[in-house]
Amino acid sequence: MPIVHDFEYFKPAKITEALRLLSKHKGAAVFAGGTDIINEIKEGIAMPDFLIDIKGLSSLNKIQFKDGKLSIGALVTFSEILKSSVIKKRLPVFAEVARTVGSVGIRNRATMVGNICS
C-alpha cells in the first residue's frame, strides 16, 4: 500500500532561486526526472518536507565539450546522452554505456546526475 506523505513543492524558474530554496530548506529533496525520489516517497523510504523541481531549468540541460572537457548538465537524460552528436564524436563508448541503463522509458526520464546523486 502506497504511503502518502505531505511535502511542500517548489518549481524555481532560475538556478539562483533553486539555490536559495536549497539553502533555506535544509534536507529538501531535488527532483528532476523523479525516477527514484517519487518511488521512495511512495514507499515511505524518503519523507522530505520540501521537494524542489528543477526540471524547468533549461541551463542544466546541456552537453558541451570545451577546452578538452566534457560537461553534462544535471537534467540531461540517458536518452539525450545516446543521441548527442558531441558524445558520439568525443566519447562514443559513453553513449553505448548509456544504452544499457534501464528500459527506453527509464532512459527518457532518468538523468545521469540524478542516478549519481541517488
Secondary structure, DSSP 8 states (H G I E B T S, - for coil): -------EEE--SSHHHHHHHHHHSTT-EEESS-TTHHHHHHTTS---SEEEE-TT-GGGS-EEEETTEEEE-TT-BHHHHHH-HHHHHH-HHHHHHHHTSS-HHHHHH-BHHHHHH-
